[in-house]
Amino acid sequence: MKRFAEIVVKSKWIIFIIFLLLIGSSIYFFPQRQLSFDIYDLLPEEVESVKGLKILEEEISHGSDLTIIYETDNLTKVEKLIDKLETLPYVDSVMWVDDFQDVSLPQEFWGEESKDWYKDGVFKIQVTLKYSSSYRDQIEDIKSILPEEASITGDDVIMNELEDHFKGKTAKYFLIGIILVSIFLFLTFPRFWGPIFIVLSMASGVIINMGITALSGKPVFYLTETIVAILQLAVTLDYSLFLYHRYIEERIKNSKESAMIEALTNIIKPILLSGLTTIAGFFALTFGRLDFFHQMGWLLVRGVAISMIVSFLFLPSLLLVFDRLITGKKHGVIPLTAGNLGKFIGKFSPVFIIIFIIVLSLSYFGSTKSNLIYNQKTFLPENLPSIKTMNKISDTFGERDILFIISKKDNEGFIDALYKVKNLKSVKNVLHYSTMADPTIPEEFIPEDLISRFSSENYTYAFVYSEYSPEDEMEKALRKEITNIVHTTVRGEVYVTGESALINDMREISMADQEKTGKISIYLILIIIALGFLSLLVPPALALIIKVAIWSNIAYYVMVGIDMPFFIPTLLNTIQLGATIDYAVLLTSRYQEERRKNLKPLAAITEAVHWSSHSILTSAGTMILMTLPAAMLSDIKLLNFTMGSLARGAMLSTFAVLIFLPALLAGLDKLFKYTTFRWSRKEV
């Protein structure tokens, strides 16, 4: 350790220049990053719904499905718009009421089926584009020809508008967070320049991580980018604080070089231990099948590793180069301590242990009652034009799911399967050339343009219109029935896909991911803590303290009656656990240290809470302030809820560690003593 510290001190200018170059390069490449806004892109490629969608797009060239609503009773205007749409070279097909109803008849004679395409003075037009890697230009072109009374929606329209709406938001929330954290540190640190260099060093780690992501060329889900950027700084600022405090302490009696050597030699181990517990929680995410968890896990693991390297190399060079500023004049600070809270809790530890058991039971029960939502559109800003149009369609025509049945052309039983599906009570319609033409007409006499609308060289497909919305429980049962009919009737390669199928796969995979990543994170952290304390009881006790905070965080949504995005429990069981378990480790370490000094449990817990509370409150405050801007300012509820959950998680973990952990440590001291190697020096 000391040899490494000596090399760092000796090479301070080389390290300083290298990191400046890395930061500059990362900022240069950052605009080249690619963001993804479609959550279904995060599903594994081997899933049936994704395979079917890929064939639909690439083999059949069925591109983006768009829906236009035209609020008018003037049929001539609608026909003119249809004519314009059909002449566009990138449009594959256009469907409207005329495909199902003789529109030359008076409207009062239109059939029941027309109500899916015209209702209350609103015409619905379904436009399918030819497959393309991007639909932005085509969508903007269509928007330009729409009359004032018409508007457009569809998954790709929503994603394009979301992308435009989200531009610059990550940088905005990150910068506001840095400003808030800097103010917080100015108020609690006695020297002005200390917080500046601490924040700069950790921000540089985030910039380098994002630069590497941009260079990789792999698209990153937009929520992942924001969460990683904010969390990396929030959970790793402690590393800089460790070094800074020790350097200032050593600087009082040593030269800057000697002070840094001593500081680095002593803080490398605690930073590594702290980093490992954090990495363990984040690493568990990499085992998720959903790419959302997988990519977030790796980006966070890499980010924490980079931040540790920054703490060992770049921050020491900054402190040495700007030593005169760092050790400058002191100013008054706001004391950040829990005072005699430990003594009070220690005296009444049995009472607090009972309260802990009650809170544990209630929070666990509450967390099992949460309602998870898998359709991201529910949480998108309602002021997006495409979302307004989508809601208008839902209000006018009802929210209906559309499934696609895709089959190899030579498969036997495909037409039979379509008619079986069409006869199901909850199926509104099945569209395929075989169901749209007279069934008595042989296929060779069906118009070629009708066949080509539903076929390619190797595949054919059909639309299935349901009575239910994609997330309706009745739709889930209907989709299972349709899937069963298709797979038992059709002999050969066949797929069922569509929004409800994608949502169902998202549900099943994410539930499995939640269970798997939660187990891996807790097991890894238990092992690390067990090795660190050489104890059987300490690991489960500390993990249970943070678990209570996590369960309370999830139960909050049940108490306030809010549905939460499906991925939040998984993130809390890995990120909140990995990021805040350090609070419990720090307090327990200090308590053990005081017990080894022969202090009795009450005196030991009083000292432990008093001296560790500053670090815990500083760490929690940093995490809260970094996540707060996105939680409060974002109108994208997916981000708003996620960051709000992480901010709330830091508060709940702090509360649990400062209130319940002291009660467990003091009240169950004998149990800890008998299950831990060298818990205290002797019986006291």
Backbone hydrogen bonds, N-H to C=O, Kabsch-Sander energy under -0.5 kcal/mol:
donor,donor_aa,acceptor,acceptor_aa,energy
5,A,1,M,-2.4
6,E,2,K,-2.3
7,I,3,R,-1.9
8,V,4,F,-2.2
9,V,5,A,-2.3
10,K,6,E,-2.4
11,S,7,I,-1.9
12,K,9,V,-1.2
15,I,11,S,-2.7
16,F,12,K,-2.3
17,I,13,W,-2.4
18,I,14,I,-2.5
19,F,15,I,-2.4
20,L,16,F,-1.8
21,L,17,I,-2.2
22,L,18,I,-2.3
23,I,19,F,-2.7
24,G,20,L,-2.5
25,S,21,L,-2.6
26,S,22,L,-2.3
27,I,23,I,-2.3
28,Y,24,G,-1.9
29,F,25,S,-2.3
30,F,26,S,-1.6
32,Q,29,F,-1.9
33,R,30,F,-2.0
36,S,220,V,-2.3
39,I,37,F,-0.7
41,D,38,D,-1.5
42,L,39,I,-1.4
43,L,40,Y,-1.4
47,V,44,P,-1.3
51,K,47,V,-2.6
52,G,48,E,-2.9
53,L,49,S,-1.8
54,K,50,V,-2.4
55,I,51,K,-2.2
56,L,52,G,-2.5
57,E,53,L,-2.1
58,E,54,K,-3.1
59,E,54,K,-0.5
59,E,55,I,-1.6
60,I,55,I,-2.2
62,H,56,L,-3.1
63,G,61,S,-1.0
63,G,129,L,-2.6
66,L,64,S,-0.6
66,L,127,V,-3.4
67,T,153,T,-2.6
68,I,125,I,-3.0
69,I,151,S,-2.3
70,Y,123,F,-2.4
71,E,69,I,-0.5
71,E,149,E,-1.9
72,T,70,Y,-1.4
72,T,121,G,-0.9
75,L,73,D,-1.0
78,V,74,N,-1.4
79,E,75,L,-2.4
80,K,76,T,-2.0
81,L,77,K,-1.9
82,I,78,V,-2.5
83,D,79,E,-2.3
84,K,80,K,-2.0
85,L,81,L,-2.5
86,E,82,I,-2.4
87,T,83,D,-0.9
87,T,84,K,-0.6
88,L,84,K,-0.6
88,L,85,L,-1.1
91,V,88,L,-1.4
92,D,90,Y,-0.5
92,D,128,T,-2.7
93,S,128,T,-1.8
95,M,126,Q,-3.0
99,D,96,W,-2.2
100,F,97,V,-1.8
101,Q,97,V,-1.4
103,V,101,Q,-1.1
105,L,102,D,-1.5
109,F,106,P,-2.2
110,W,107,Q,-1.8
114,S,111,G,-1.0
115,K,112,E,-1.5
116,D,113,E,-1.5
117,W,114,S,-2.0
118,Y,114,S,-2.4
119,K,122,V,-2.1
122,V,119,K,-1.4
123,F,70,Y,-2.6
124,K,117,W,-3.1
125,I,68,I,-3.1
126,Q,95,M,-3.2
127,V,66,L,-2.8
127,V,125,I,-0.6
128,T,93,S,-2.7
129,L,64,S,-2.6
129,L,127,V,-0.5
130,K,90,Y,-3.1
131,Y,61,S,-0.9
139,I,135,Y,-2.7
140,E,136,R,-2.5
141,D,137,D,-2.1
142,I,138,Q,-2.3
143,K,139,I,-2.5
144,S,140,E,-1.5
145,I,141,D,-0.7
145,I,142,I,-1.0
146,L,142,I,-0.7
146,L,143,K,-0.8
150,A,147,P,-1.6
151,S,69,I,-1.9
153,T,67,T,-2.3
158,I,154,G,-2.8
159,M,155,D,-2.5
160,N,156,D,-2.2
161,E,157,V,-2.3
162,L,158,I,-2.6
163,E,159,M,-2.4
164,D,160,N,-2.1
165,H,161,E,-2.4
166,F,162,L,-2.2
167,K,163,E,-1.0
169,K,166,F,-2.5
172,K,168,G,-2.0
173,Y,169,K,-2.9
174,F,170,T,-2.5
175,L,171,A,-2.7
176,I,172,K,-2.3
177,G,173,Y,-2.2
178,I,174,F,-2.3
179,I,175,L,-2.3
180,L,176,I,-2.5
181,V,177,G,-2.7
182,S,178,I,-2.6
183,I,179,I,-2.3
184,F,180,L,-2.4
185,L,181,V,-2.6
186,F,182,S,-2.5
187,L,183,I,-2.1
188,T,184,F,-0.9
189,F,185,L,-1.9
192,F,329,K,-0.6
196,I,192,F,-0.6
197,F,193,W,-2.0
198,I,194,G,-2.2
199,V,195,P,-2.7
200,L,196,I,-2.4
201,S,197,F,-2.2
202,M,198,I,-1.9
203,A,199,V,-2.7
204,S,200,L,-1.9
205,G,201,S,-1.2
206,V,202,M,-1.5
207,I,203,A,-2.4
208,I,204,S,-2.4
209,N,205,G,-2.1
210,M,206,V,-2.4
211,G,207,I,-2.2
212,I,208,I,-2.2
213,T,209,N,-1.8
214,A,210,M,-2.2
215,L,211,G,-2.2
216,S,212,I,-1.7
217,G,213,T,-0.8
217,G,214,A,-0.7
220,V,34,Q,-2.5
222,Y,36,S,-2.4
224,T,221,F,-0.7
225,E,221,F,-1.7
226,T,222,Y,-1.6
227,I,223,L,-2.7
228,V,224,T,-2.8
229,A,225,E,-2.3
230,I,226,T,-2.3
231,L,227,I,-2.7
232,Q,228,V,-2.7
233,L,229,A,-1.2
234,A,230,I,-2.2
235,V,231,L,-3.0
236,T,232,Q,-1.0
237,L,233,L,-1.1
239,Y,236,T,-1.3
240,S,236,T,-0.8
241,L,237,L,-2.0
242,F,238,D,-2.9
243,L,239,Y,-1.7
244,Y,240,S,-3.0
245,H,241,L,-2.6
246,R,242,F,-1.9
247,Y,243,L,-2.7
248,I,244,Y,-2.5
249,E,245,H,-2.0
250,E,246,R,-2.4
251,R,247,Y,-2.4
252,I,248,I,-0.9
253,K,250,E,-1.0
254,N,250,E,-1.2
259,A,255,S,-2.9
260,M,256,K,-2.1
261,I,257,E,-2.2
262,E,258,S,-2.3
263,A,259,A,-2.6
264,L,260,M,-3.0
265,T,261,I,-2.2
266,N,262,E,-1.7
267,I,263,A,-1.7
268,I,264,L,-1.6
271,I,267,I,-2.2
272,L,268,I,-2.4
273,L,269,K,-2.5
274,S,270,P,-2.6
275,G,271,I,-3.0
276,L,272,L,-2.3
277,T,273,L,-1.8
278,T,274,S,-1.8
279,I,275,G,-3.0
280,A,276,L,-2.4
281,G,277,T,-1.5
282,F,278,T,-2.1
283,F,279,I,-3.7
284,A,280,A,-1.3
285,L,281,G,-0.5
285,L,282,F,-1.2
286,T,282,F,-0.5
286,T,283,F,-1.3
287,F,284,A,-1.5
288,G,285,L,-2.0
291,D,42,L,-3.0
293,F,290,L,-0.7
294,H,290,L,-2.2
295,Q,291,D,-2.9
296,M,292,F,-1.4
297,G,293,F,-2.7
298,W,294,H,-2.0
299,L,295,Q,-2.3
300,L,296,M,-2.4
301,V,297,G,-2.6
302,R,298,W,-2.7
303,G,299,L,-2.2
304,V,300,L,-2.8
305,A,301,V,-2.2
306,I,302,R,-2.6
307,S,303,G,-2.5
308,M,304,V,-2.2
309,I,305,A,-2.1
310,V,306,I,-2.6
311,S,307,S,-2.1
312,F,308,M,-1.8
313,L,309,I,-2.0
315,L,310,V,-2.7
317,S,313,L,-1.6
318,L,314,F,-2.4
319,L,315,L,-2.8
320,L,316,P,-2.2
321,V,317,S,-2.7
322,F,318,L,-2.5
323,D,320,L,-1.1
325,L,322,F,-0.5
326,I,322,F,-2.3
327,T,323,D,-2.5
328,G,325,L,-1.4
331,H,190,P,-2.5
334,I,187,L,-3.5
337,T,335,P,-0.6
341,L,338,A,-1.6
344,F,340,N,-1.8
345,I,341,L,-2.5
346,G,342,G,-2.6
347,K,343,K,-1.9
348,F,344,F,-1.4
349,S,346,G,-1.1
351,V,348,F,-0.5
352,F,348,F,-2.0
353,I,349,S,-2.3
354,I,350,P,-1.9
355,I,351,V,-2.3
356,F,352,F,-2.4
357,I,353,I,-2.1
358,I,354,I,-2.1
359,V,355,I,-2.9
360,L,356,F,-3.0
361,S,357,I,-2.2
362,L,358,I,-2.6
363,S,359,V,-2.9
364,Y,360,L,-2.2
365,F,361,S,-2.3
366,G,362,L,-2.8
367,S,363,S,-2.3
368,T,364,Y,-1.2
368,T,365,F,-0.5
369,K,366,G,-1.3
370,S,367,S,-0.9
372,L,370,S,-0.6
373,I,564,M,-2.5
376,Q,374,Y,-0.8
378,T,375,N,-1.6
379,F,376,Q,-1.7
380,L,377,K,-1.3
384,L,381,P,-1.3
387,I,384,L,-0.5
388,K,384,L,-2.3
389,T,385,P,-2.4
390,M,386,S,-2.4
391,N,387,I,-2.5
392,K,388,K,-2.0
393,I,389,T,-2.4
394,S,390,M,-2.2
395,D,391,N,-2.5
396,T,392,K,-2.2
397,F,393,I,-3.1
398,G,393,I,-0.8
398,G,394,S,-1.1
400,R,398,G,-0.8
401,D,468,Y,-2.6
403,L,464,V,-2.5
404,F,497,T,-3.4
405,I,462,A,-2.1
406,I,404,F,-0.6
406,I,495,Y,-2.6
407,S,460,T,-2.9
408,K,493,E,-1.9
409,K,458,N,-2.5
411,N,408,K,-1.6
412,E,491,R,-0.8
414,F,411,N,-0.7
417,A,413,G,-2.3
418,L,414,F,-2.0
419,Y,415,I,-2.0
420,K,416,D,-2.1
421,V,417,A,-2.5
422,K,418,L,-2.6
423,N,419,Y,-1.4
424,L,421,V,-1.6
427,V,424,L,-1.5
428,K,426,S,-0.6
428,K,465,Y,-2.4
429,N,465,Y,-1.3
431,L,463,F,-2.2
432,H,430,V,-0.6
435,T,432,H,-1.1
436,M,432,H,-2.1
437,A,433,Y,-1.4
441,I,438,D,-2.2
445,F,442,P,-1.9
446,I,443,E,-1.5
450,L,447,P,-0.7
451,I,447,P,-1.8
452,S,448,E,-3.0
453,R,449,D,-0.9
454,F,450,L,-0.6
454,F,451,I,-1.4
455,S,452,S,-0.7
456,S,459,Y,-3.0
460,T,407,S,-2.6
461,Y,454,F,-2.2
462,A,405,I,-1.7
463,F,431,L,-2.3
464,V,403,L,-2.6
465,Y,429,N,-3.1
466,S,401,D,-2.6
466,S,464,V,-0.6
467,E,426,S,-1.7
472,D,469,S,-1.5
476,K,472,D,-1.6
477,A,473,E,-1.6
478,L,474,M,-2.3
479,R,475,E,-3.1
480,K,476,K,-1.8
481,E,477,A,-2.0
482,I,478,L,-2.7
483,T,479,R,-2.9
484,N,480,K,-2.4
485,I,481,E,-2.3
486,V,482,I,-2.7
487,H,483,T,-2.5
488,T,484,N,-1.7
489,T,485,I,-2.0
490,V,486,V,-2.4
491,R,412,E,-2.6
492,G,490,V,-0.8
495,Y,406,I,-2.7
497,T,404,F,-2.5
499,E,402,I,-0.7
502,L,498,G,-2.5
503,I,499,E,-2.8
504,N,500,S,-2.4
505,D,501,A,-2.2
506,M,502,L,-2.5
507,R,503,I,-2.5
508,E,504,N,-2.7
509,I,505,D,-2.6
510,S,506,M,-2.3
511,M,507,R,-2.2
512,A,508,E,-1.7
513,D,509,I,-2.6
514,Q,510,S,-2.7
515,E,511,M,-1.9
516,K,512,A,-2.5
517,T,513,D,-3.1
518,G,514,Q,-1.8
519,K,515,E,-1.8
520,I,516,K,-2.4
521,S,517,T,-2.6
522,I,518,G,-2.0
523,Y,519,K,-2.6
524,L,520,I,-2.6
525,I,521,S,-2.2
526,L,522,I,-2.4
527,I,523,Y,-2.2
528,I,524,L,-2.3
529,I,525,I,-2.6
530,A,526,L,-2.4
531,L,527,I,-2.3
532,G,528,I,-2.1
533,F,529,I,-2.6
534,L,530,A,-1.9
535,S,530,A,-0.8
536,L,675,T,-2.5
541,A,537,L,-2.0
542,L,538,V,-2.7
543,A,539,P,-2.4
544,L,540,P,-2.3
545,I,541,A,-1.7
546,I,542,L,-1.7
547,K,543,A,-2.4
548,V,544,L,-2.2
549,A,545,I,-1.2
550,I,546,I,-2.2
551,W,547,K,-3.3
552,S,548,V,-2.3
553,N,549,A,-1.8
554,I,550,I,-2.2
555,A,551,W,-2.8
556,Y,552,S,-1.4
557,Y,553,N,-0.6
557,Y,554,I,-1.0
558,V,554,I,-0.7
559,M,555,A,-2.4
560,V,556,Y,-2.2
561,G,558,V,-0.6
562,I,557,Y,-2.6
564,M,371,N,-2.0
566,F,373,I,-2.0
568,I,565,P,-1.6
571,L,567,F,-2.2
572,L,568,I,-2.7
573,N,569,P,-2.4
574,T,570,T,-0.7
574,T,571,L,-0.5
575,I,571,L,-3.0
576,Q,571,L,-1.0
577,L,572,L,-1.2
578,G,574,T,-2.6
579,A,575,I,-2.9
580,T,576,Q,-2.0
581,I,577,L,-1.6
583,Y,580,T,-1.3
584,A,580,T,-0.8
585,V,581,I,-2.2
586,L,582,D,-2.9
587,L,583,Y,-2.1
588,T,584,A,-2.3
589,S,585,V,-2.6
590,R,586,L,-2.1
591,Y,587,L,-2.2
592,Q,588,T,-2.7
593,E,589,S,-2.3
594,E,590,R,-2.2
595,R,591,Y,-2.3
596,R,592,Q,-2.1
597,K,594,E,-0.7
598,N,595,R,-1.7
599,L,594,E,-1.7
604,A,600,K,-3.2
605,I,601,P,-2.6
606,T,602,L,-1.8
607,E,603,A,-2.2
608,A,604,A,-2.6
609,V,605,I,-2.4
610,H,606,T,-1.9
611,W,607,E,-2.7
612,S,608,A,-2.1
613,S,609,V,-1.7
616,I,612,S,-2.3
617,L,613,S,-3.1
618,T,614,H,-2.3
619,S,615,S,-2.6
620,A,616,I,-2.8
621,G,617,L,-2.6
622,T,618,T,-2.2
623,M,619,S,-2.1
624,I,620,A,-2.7
625,L,621,G,-2.7
626,M,622,T,-2.1
627,T,623,M,-1.8
628,L,624,I,-1.8
631,A,627,T,-1.9
632,M,628,L,-2.6
633,L,629,P,-2.9
634,S,630,A,-1.5
637,K,379,F,-1.7
637,K,635,D,-0.9
638,L,379,F,-0.9
639,L,636,I,-1.0
640,N,636,I,-2.9
641,F,637,K,-3.1
642,T,638,L,-1.3
643,M,639,L,-2.8
644,G,640,N,-2.1
645,S,641,F,-2.3
646,L,642,T,-2.0
647,A,643,M,-2.5
648,R,644,G,-2.6
649,G,645,S,-2.3
650,A,646,L,-1.9
651,M,647,A,-1.7
652,L,648,R,-2.9
653,S,649,G,-2.6
654,T,650,A,-2.1
655,F,651,M,-2.5
656,A,652,L,-2.7
657,V,653,S,-2.6
658,L,654,T,-2.5
659,I,655,F,-1.9
660,F,656,A,-1.4
661,L,656,A,-1.7
663,A,659,I,-0.7
664,L,660,F,-2.1
665,L,661,L,-2.9
666,A,662,P,-2.5
667,G,663,A,-2.5
668,L,664,L,-2.2
669,D,666,A,-0.9
672,F,668,L,-2.0
673,K,669,D,-2.5
674,Y,670,K,-2.1
675,T,671,L,-1.0
676,T,672,F,-0.5
676,T,673,K,-0.6
677,F,534,L,-2.4
679,W,676,T,-0.9
681,R,595,R,-0.8
